[in-house]
Amino acid sequence: MSFDTNIIKSIEIFVALVETGKMTVAADVMGLSQSAVSQHLSLLERTFDVQIFDRSVRPLQLTPAGLLLHRHALRILGGVEDLVTDMRHQGARPISNLRVGIQASIATTLTPDLVALAKTDFGVEDMTIHAGQSKDHEGLLRTRKADLVITSDPLYDLDGLERHTIMTESFLLVLPKTYVGPTDNIGGMLDHLPLVRFAATTNVGRLTEQHLRRLKLRAPRVIQADRSSMVTACVARGMGFTFLTPSLLIDGFVEKMPLNIRPLPITGFSRSITLLARDRELGDLPAAFAALTKNILAEQIEHQMGSLGTNAIRFDKVQE
């Protein structure tokens, strides 16, 4: 039996599909088209001369051969990760190259100090930083295009990671400076202004939708965006109101956008910021990055928002 050189990549895509359960989601996190995912699955089936999925049922289910392949695939990918880890720690500078993904809303705030820490304390020579959303970070970790990420989704379904919880932050009510109307009732505000919201493809967008459903409120999707600066810019222009956390508001304050920020008149709406790194690959660097991130965000939020911001955040122990 001859093996195509793409077999490891195909196995990785197969595992991503099994874990996510949907072709569209697996393609998204792997940064591929659905047709490319299908081609990799076909490669596996041709290589081993078996059918991996039972295509007669929905959702997709593994055949007995698929179940066997999945067990072996996890061991193979685990072995590859062990190899990468062992080879990485050879030589005088085990972390000469560092690839980092950071939540877009805080990337500008964090980048200079994190770069300085990596170079000064850990001897990092080359550092690549990707700003993006949590779905981007999952793909970066799965494909090993990032060594660590600072993100709003702890990705508990992804194994082999060390998690450092940086902070939990409550959402705040963000209104235009010129707004005149009720502020103690979301339904009443929707009678005056539309809700400017994050797109449903983002983690904040999904959290917002879930919270609105719990409140039995319907907010038309009039304006959607995937960056906090775009959302705050629309609110500052009087186009609507929104819900944002303190860290999502940092860029708006830096750009001096005219905003009226108040405590949200509903409770239990929050998100967490977490640093994720592949377990035991980077030594003390992830914990050091998490501690510095915590200090930077706390300082920025207090400086920009005072007690309103500090009352909306909670810092847990750094290492989970």
C-alpha positions as CSV (number, residue, x, y, z in Angstrom):
1,M,0.0,0.0,0.0
2,S,1.4,3.4,-1.0
3,F,0.7,6.5,1.0
4,D,0.0,10.0,-0.4
5,T,2.3,12.6,1.1
6,N,-0.9,14.5,2.2
7,I,-2.0,11.7,4.4
8,I,-1.2,13.4,7.7
9,K,-3.1,16.5,6.6
10,S,-6.1,14.3,5.6
11,I,-6.1,12.6,9.0
12,E,-6.0,16.0,10.7
13,I,-9.0,17.2,8.6
14,F,-10.8,13.9,9.3
15,V,-10.4,14.4,13.1
16,A,-11.6,18.0,12.8
17,L,-14.8,16.8,11.0
18,V,-15.5,14.1,13.6
19,E,-15.0,16.7,16.5
20,T,-17.1,19.5,14.9
21,G,-19.8,17.2,13.4
22,K,-20.3,19.4,10.3
23,M,-18.5,19.7,7.0
24,T,-19.0,23.5,6.9
25,V,-17.6,24.0,10.5
26,A,-14.6,21.7,9.9
27,A,-13.8,23.5,6.6
28,D,-14.0,26.8,8.4
29,V,-11.7,25.9,11.3
30,M,-9.2,24.3,8.9
31,G,-9.2,27.3,6.6
32,L,-10.3,25.1,3.6
33,S,-13.2,24.9,1.2
34,Q,-15.8,22.2,1.6
35,S,-14.7,20.6,-1.6
36,A,-11.1,20.5,-0.3
37,V,-12.3,18.7,2.9
38,S,-14.2,16.2,0.7
39,Q,-11.1,15.5,-1.4
40,H,-9.1,14.8,1.7
41,L,-11.7,12.4,3.0
42,S,-11.8,10.7,-0.4
43,L,-8.0,10.3,-0.2
44,L,-8.3,8.5,3.1
45,E,-11.0,6.2,1.7
46,R,-9.0,5.4,-1.4
47,T,-5.8,4.8,0.6
48,F,-7.4,2.3,3.0
49,D,-10.1,1.1,0.6
50,V,-12.9,1.6,3.1
51,Q,-15.9,3.8,3.6
52,I,-15.3,6.2,6.6
53,F,-18.8,7.8,6.9
54,D,-22.2,6.4,6.5
55,R,-23.6,8.9,4.0
56,S,-27.1,7.6,4.1
57,V,-27.9,9.2,7.4
58,R,-27.8,12.8,8.8
59,P,-25.9,13.9,10.7
60,L,-22.9,12.0,9.4
61,Q,-22.0,8.9,11.4
62,L,-18.8,6.9,11.4
63,T,-18.8,3.4,10.0
64,P,-16.9,0.7,12.0
65,A,-13.9,1.4,9.7
66,G,-14.3,5.1,10.5
67,L,-14.3,4.5,14.2
68,L,-11.1,2.4,13.9
69,L,-9.5,5.1,11.8
70,H,-10.5,7.8,14.4
71,R,-8.8,5.9,17.3
72,H,-5.6,5.5,15.3
73,A,-5.8,9.1,14.0
74,L,-5.8,10.5,17.5
75,R,-2.7,8.5,18.4
76,I,-1.0,9.5,15.1
77,L,-1.6,13.2,15.6
78,G,-0.6,12.9,19.3
79,G,2.7,11.4,18.1
80,V,3.2,14.2,15.6
81,E,2.6,16.8,18.3
82,D,5.1,15.0,20.7
83,L,7.7,15.0,17.9
84,V,7.2,18.7,17.3
85,T,7.4,19.4,21.0
86,D,10.6,17.4,21.5
87,M,12.3,18.9,18.4
88,R,11.3,22.4,19.4
89,H,13.1,22.1,22.8
90,Q,16.4,21.2,21.2
91,G,19.1,23.8,21.0
92,A,20.0,26.9,23.0
93,R,16.9,28.8,22.0
94,P,13.9,26.5,22.2
95,I,11.4,29.3,21.4
96,S,13.2,31.1,18.7
97,N,10.0,31.5,16.7
98,L,6.6,32.3,18.3
99,R,3.3,32.5,16.6
100,V,0.5,34.2,18.6
101,G,-3.2,34.8,17.9
102,I,-4.9,37.7,19.8
103,Q,-8.5,38.8,20.0
104,A,-8.8,41.6,17.5
105,S,-10.3,44.1,20.1
106,I,-7.3,43.9,22.4
107,A,-4.5,43.1,19.9
108,T,-3.3,46.7,19.5
109,T,-3.3,47.2,23.3
110,L,-1.3,44.0,24.1
111,T,1.1,43.6,21.2
112,P,4.0,45.9,22.1
113,D,4.4,44.7,25.7
114,L,4.0,41.0,24.8
115,V,6.6,41.3,22.1
116,A,9.0,43.0,24.5
117,L,8.4,40.2,27.1
118,A,8.9,37.4,24.6
119,K,12.2,38.8,23.4
120,T,13.6,40.0,26.7
121,D,12.7,37.2,29.0
122,F,12.4,34.2,26.7
123,G,14.8,34.8,23.9
124,V,12.2,34.8,21.1
125,E,13.8,36.0,17.9
126,D,10.9,36.0,15.5
127,M,7.3,36.6,16.6
128,T,4.3,36.5,14.3
129,I,1.0,37.9,15.6
130,H,-2.5,37.3,14.1
131,A,-5.4,39.5,15.2
132,G,-8.8,37.8,14.8
133,Q,-11.9,36.2,16.2
134,S,-12.3,33.1,18.3
135,K,-13.2,31.0,15.3
136,D,-9.9,32.1,13.7
137,H,-8.0,31.1,16.8
138,E,-9.5,27.6,16.8
139,G,-8.3,27.1,13.2
140,L,-4.8,28.4,14.0
141,L,-4.4,26.0,16.9
142,R,-5.8,23.0,15.0
143,T,-3.4,23.6,12.1
144,R,-0.5,24.5,14.3
145,K,-0.2,28.0,12.8
146,A,-0.3,29.4,16.3
147,D,1.5,28.4,19.4
148,L,-0.8,30.3,21.8
149,V,-3.9,32.4,21.5
150,I,-5.6,35.0,23.7
151,T,-9.3,34.5,22.9
152,S,-12.9,34.8,24.2
153,D,-13.6,31.1,23.6
154,P,-11.8,28.6,26.0
155,L,-12.3,25.8,23.3
156,Y,-13.0,23.1,25.9
157,D,-13.7,20.6,23.1
158,L,-10.1,20.9,22.0
159,D,-7.7,18.6,23.9
160,G,-4.0,19.0,24.7
161,L,-4.2,22.6,25.7
162,E,-3.2,24.5,28.9
163,R,-5.7,27.2,29.8
164,H,-5.0,30.3,31.7
165,T,-8.1,32.3,32.6
166,I,-7.3,36.0,32.4
167,M,-10.5,37.6,33.3
168,T,-14.3,37.4,33.2
169,E,-16.1,40.6,32.1
170,S,-19.7,41.6,32.2
171,F,-21.4,43.3,29.2
172,L,-22.3,47.0,29.5
173,L,-24.9,49.1,27.8
174,V,-23.4,51.4,25.1
175,L,-25.6,54.3,23.8
176,P,-25.0,57.3,21.6
177,K,-24.1,60.5,23.5
178,T,-27.2,62.1,22.0
179,Y,-29.6,59.4,23.0
180,V,-32.7,60.5,24.9
181,G,-35.0,57.7,26.0
182,P,-35.3,54.8,28.5
183,T,-32.2,53.1,29.7
184,D,-33.6,50.6,32.2
185,N,-35.5,48.4,29.8
186,I,-34.0,46.7,26.6
187,G,-37.4,46.4,25.0
188,G,-38.1,50.1,25.5
189,M,-34.7,51.0,24.0
190,L,-35.5,48.9,20.9
191,D,-38.5,51.1,20.4
192,H,-36.2,54.0,19.9
193,L,-33.0,52.6,18.3
194,P,-31.9,49.3,16.6
195,L,-29.4,47.0,18.2
196,V,-26.0,47.2,16.6
197,R,-24.6,43.7,17.0
198,F,-21.7,41.5,16.3
199,A,-22.3,39.1,13.4
200,A,-23.7,35.7,14.3
201,T,-20.4,34.1,13.1
202,T,-18.5,35.7,16.1
203,N,-18.5,34.4,19.7
204,V,-19.9,37.8,20.9
205,G,-22.6,37.6,18.3
206,R,-23.6,34.1,19.5
207,L,-23.6,35.1,23.1
208,T,-25.8,38.1,22.3
209,E,-28.3,36.0,20.5
210,Q,-28.5,33.5,23.3
211,H,-29.0,36.2,25.9
212,L,-31.8,37.9,23.8
213,R,-33.5,34.5,23.5
214,R,-33.4,34.1,27.3
215,L,-35.0,37.5,27.7
216,K,-37.6,36.6,25.0
217,L,-36.6,39.7,23.1
218,R,-36.4,40.0,19.3
219,A,-34.0,42.5,17.9
220,P,-33.9,42.8,14.1
221,R,-30.5,42.3,12.4
222,V,-30.3,45.8,11.1
223,I,-26.5,46.4,11.5
224,Q,-24.0,43.6,12.1
225,A,-20.2,43.8,12.2
226,D,-17.3,41.5,13.2
227,R,-15.0,44.1,14.8
228,S,-15.7,46.1,18.0
229,S,-14.4,49.3,16.5
230,M,-17.0,49.0,13.7
231,V,-19.8,48.5,16.2
232,T,-18.8,51.4,18.4
233,A,-18.4,53.7,15.4
234,C,-22.0,53.0,14.4
235,V,-23.2,53.7,17.9
236,A,-21.2,56.9,18.2
237,R,-22.9,58.1,15.0
238,G,-26.3,57.5,16.6
239,M,-27.2,54.5,14.4
240,G,-28.2,52.3,17.3
241,F,-27.1,51.0,20.7
242,T,-25.2,47.9,21.7
243,F,-23.8,45.6,24.4
244,L,-20.0,45.5,24.8
245,T,-17.6,44.4,27.5
246,P,-14.9,46.7,28.9
247,S,-12.1,45.1,26.8
248,L,-14.3,45.5,23.6
249,L,-14.6,49.2,24.4
250,I,-10.8,50.0,24.7
251,D,-10.4,50.9,21.0
252,G,-13.5,53.2,21.2
253,F,-12.0,55.1,24.1
254,V,-8.6,55.4,22.5
255,E,-10.3,56.9,19.4
256,K,-12.3,59.2,21.7
257,M,-15.7,58.1,20.3
258,P,-18.7,59.9,21.9
259,L,-20.4,57.1,23.8
260,N,-22.8,56.9,26.7
261,I,-21.9,53.8,28.7
262,R,-24.0,52.5,31.6
263,P,-24.4,49.3,33.5
264,L,-26.6,46.8,31.6
265,P,-30.1,46.6,33.1
266,I,-29.9,42.8,32.9
267,T,-27.7,40.4,34.8
268,G,-25.7,37.3,33.9
269,F,-24.4,38.4,30.6
270,S,-20.6,38.0,30.5
271,R,-17.7,36.4,28.7
272,S,-14.2,35.3,29.6
273,I,-10.8,36.0,28.1
274,T,-8.5,33.0,28.2
275,L,-4.9,32.3,27.0
276,L,-4.6,28.9,25.4
277,A,-1.4,27.1,24.5
278,R,-0.4,23.6,23.5
279,D,0.3,21.8,26.8
280,R,3.9,21.9,28.0
281,E,5.4,23.2,24.7
282,L,6.3,26.7,25.8
283,G,7.5,26.3,29.4
284,D,6.8,29.3,31.6
285,L,6.0,31.6,28.7
286,P,2.1,31.1,28.6
287,A,1.8,31.9,32.3
288,A,4.0,35.0,31.9
289,F,1.9,36.1,28.9
290,A,-1.3,35.6,30.9
291,A,-0.1,37.6,33.9
292,L,1.1,40.5,31.7
293,T,-2.1,40.5,29.7
294,K,-4.1,40.6,33.0
295,N,-2.1,43.6,34.2
296,I,-2.3,45.5,30.9
297,L,-6.1,45.1,30.5
298,A,-6.8,46.0,34.2
299,E,-4.7,49.2,33.8
300,Q,-6.3,50.1,30.5
301,I,-9.8,49.5,31.7
302,E,-9.3,51.5,34.9
303,H,-7.7,54.3,33.0
304,Q,-10.3,54.6,30.3
305,M,-13.5,53.8,32.2
306,G,-12.8,54.2,35.9
307,S,-15.0,52.4,38.4
308,L,-17.7,51.6,35.7
309,G,-15.1,49.4,33.9
310,T,-13.4,47.9,37.0
311,N,-16.7,46.9,38.5
312,A,-17.5,45.0,35.3
313,I,-14.4,42.8,35.4
314,R,-13.3,40.0,37.6
315,F,-9.8,38.5,37.6
316,D,-9.5,34.8,38.5
317,K,-6.4,32.9,39.2
318,V,-4.2,32.9,36.1
319,Q,-3.5,29.2,35.9
320,E,-6.5,26.8,35.6
